[in-house]
């Protein structure tokens, strides 16, 4: 005799679903709509999947943040947040030869990225069960963001882009990544078990070397040495 689909069975099925499109298609195939008794199971799993907030879609990101700030039940279900600031790396690569030209679509990206970054500490105040945070491109997290993350006892993985200069945003001489790495070491750094640092350049690598003592609780450390550090490591290995 076939089992009747109930909340427990659907929760088990969705626990093996890690893609939003698969989740949506499955729910549609079952016929689960807003008023369906099992709708809350779909919503709960959706909120547990990676939540992407992008400065390119700033208005949608602002609406999502506002929803979570005013809905504690939903905010407590968020486990994974992905922050994407500015144009994609692919876009930057494709337009590298035009970097000296004024691109209208680029002109507002830093402003939109800054606007999103300012909203994130308030979101973090309400997502107390957050486990994963992935931060792509610049500007990097500010002190308020890092301090809010420090209050999250549940966070297990933090992934950051380190070098602003390599990502095409700041004006020459205005990189803040180094200072923000130092803030990382003095706040959430000692607590998070898994740390992934991307686009590590010479300056950042030196700070990481100096920062290892307070990072002694990190069990998994991944460094993306794509900004000129590899040659330095090679020369050191010959000594």
N, C-alpha and C positions, 0 to 999 in steps of 0.2 A: 504494500500500500504506500503510495507516494506521500511524503510529508508535506504538510501545509506550510507555505512560506510565511514565516513570522519574523518578528524583529530580531530574535537571536540568530536564526539561520541567515538572514540577509546581512546582519552585522558580520558574521563569519565569512560570508562570500566577499563582502567589500573589504575585509581586512587583508585580502590578497590582491586588491585593486589599487594600483599606484599611478594611474593615468586618468586625468579628468575626463578626457573624451570617452574612455572605456566606461567610466562611472556613469556618465551622462547617457551613453548608448544603452547600457544595461538597464538603467532606471526607465528609459523610454520604452524599451522592449517589454518590461514588466507592466508598464502602464502607470508608473508612479508619478503623480502630479502634485501640485501644492496641497491639495486637500486630502491626499491619500494617507491612510493610517501609518504607512511606512516612510512617509516623506522625511520625517526627522532623522531616520537612519541614513538616508542619502545626504541630507544636509550635514549631519555630523561627520560623515566620512569626507565630504567635500572640504570641510573646514580643517580636517587633519592633513590634507594633501598640501604640498608646497603652495604658499600664497605669494604670488608675484606682484610686486609693486614697482611700477616703472615711471620714470619722469617723462618719458615720451607719451605715456597715457596718464598724465598727471591728474586730470579731472576724475577719471575712474578710480585711480589710487586714492585720491582724497575722499571719494565717496565710500570706499571700502574702510578706510581708516576711521572715518566718522561713524560708520555703522558699528565697528568693534568698540569704539570708545563709549558708545551709548548702549551696547548690548553685551553685558558681562558674560552671559551664558555662552554666546558664540565666541567671544574673545578667549574664553578659557579653553576652547577646543583647538585653538591654533597651535600647531606644533612646529611648523616650518615656514620661514619667511625668506623670500628671495628679493633682494633690492637690486634693481637695474637702473643705473643713472646714465643719462646721456645716450648718444648714438652708439650702436653696437660696434664691436671691434671690426667686424666685417665692413661696416660702413666707413669707418676711419681708414681701413686699408685700401678700400676701393677709391677713396678720394684723397689719398696721401699726396698725389701729384698736384692737387688743387689747394693744399693747405694755406698757400699764400693768397689765395683768392677769397673773397667774401661770399660765403655760402649762406643764403637766407635761412635755410632749414637748420643751420647750425647756430644761428645768432641767439636763439632763445634757450638753447639746451642748458647752458650753465645756470641760467636763472631758474629754469624749471627744476633742475637737479637740486639746487639750493633750497627751493621751496619744499620739495619732498623731504629732504633731510631734516628740515625744521619740524616736520610733522611726526617724525619717527619716535622721538622720546615719549610723546604722549601715547602713541600706540603701544609701546613697550610697557608702559605702566599698567596696561590692561590685559596684556597677553602673558600672564604669569606662568603658564605651562609651556612656554616656548622652549624647544629643544635644539633647533637648528636655525642659524642665520647665515645667509650667503649674501655678501655685499660686493657688487660688481661696479667697477669704474669709480670715478671721482664726482664730488668730493668725498673724502673718507669720513668715517663716523667721527662725530665731535665728542667732547668730554661728557656732555649730558647723556648722549646715547650709550657710551661705554659705562657710565655710572648706573644707568637704568638696567643694563645687562647684568651688572654685578649683583643686582637684587634678585636675579632669576636663579634659583637653586636648581632648576630643572635643565638648564642649558648644557648641552654636551658637545656641540660642535659649532665652531665659528670659522667662516671662510671670508677672507678679505683681499681686495686688490690693494697693493701697497704703494706703487709708484704712480703718482698723478702725472708726472711728466711723460711717462710712456703711453698714456691714454689720451693725450691730445687736448686736455681741458685748460689747465692753468696757463697764465702768462709766464714767460721765462723768469726764473728767480722767485716764484711765488708758491713753490711746492710746500704743502703742509703735511705731507705724508709722514715725514720723519717725526715731527712733533706728535702726531696722532699715534704712531707706533709706541712712543714713550708713554702716552696716556694708556694705551692698551696694556702695557706691562704693569702699570700701577693700579689698574682696575680689574677688569674681567680676566686678564691674562693668567694670573695665578690660579684661577678657579676652573677654567674650561678644560676638559680632558682632551679634546681634539682641536687642533689649530691648523688651518690651511692658509698660508700666506702666498699670494700670487704676485707676479711682477716685482720680484725683489731685486732692487738695484744695489749698487755699491754702498750708498749711504744707509739704506735700510738694513743691509746685511750687517754692517758694523753695529747698528743699534740692536739687532737681534742677538749678535754675539754678546753684547754687554747686558742684554736683558734676560739671558738664560737663567741666572740664579732665581729670579722671581717666577720663572716659568717651569720650575722643577716638578710641578704637579701635572704638567702636560704629558699624557701617555702617547699621543700620536701627533707628530709634528711633520707637516708637509710644506716644503719650500719650492716655489717655482722660480728658479734662477735664470730668468730670461732677459735680464737687463744689464749684462756685462759682468756678472759676478763669477761666471764659470771660469773665465780666464784667470781670475784672481785665485780661485780655489786650485786650479791646475798648477799655478806657479808655487803655491804653498805646499802642494803635495810633493814637489821635487826637493824640498828642503829636508 
